Structures are given as structure tokens and as C-alpha cells.
Amino acid sequence: MGFSIALIVFSLLLMLLVLMHKGKGGGLSDMFGGGMQSSVGGSSVAERNLDRITVVVGVLWIVCIVVLGILMKTNS
């Protein structure tokens, strides 16, 4: 039960983190005006940290899915 709740929390957090990323252009973000801003410099510290946090949450999300799969297989 705990891994199911963790999977829901990580799923919601992952959606929020992905939506917080700045649009890089050429995708759906252009449709909503995200691609109009030009980035003159490189990535800021906040963007790099957001990338790192997103990767960590994504890895935890995958781990939860694998653990839930193993638990479901052993309980059957």
C-alpha cells in the first residue's frame, strides 16, 4: 500500500516538475507562447537544479513501479 501511495505522489510531483521547465522551442510550448523568449546565455542554476530534481524524482518513480511489479508478482 505504501508503494502505491508513493507512486501517486511521485507521479504528481513529476508532472509538476516537467510543467515547470522552460520551453526550449520547437515543441508544444511554442503553441502557448513559451518559445517566444530567447535564451541568450546558458542554463541558470535554478534550471540545472530543476533538471537534477526531475531526474531524481523520475528515477524514484521508476523504482516504485519496479517494486510494485515485484510485489504484485510475488503476491499472486
Secondary structure by P-SEA (a helix, b strand, c coil): caaaaaaaaaaaaaaaaaaaccccccccccccccccccccccccaaaaaaaaaaaaaaaaaaaaaaaaaaaaaaac
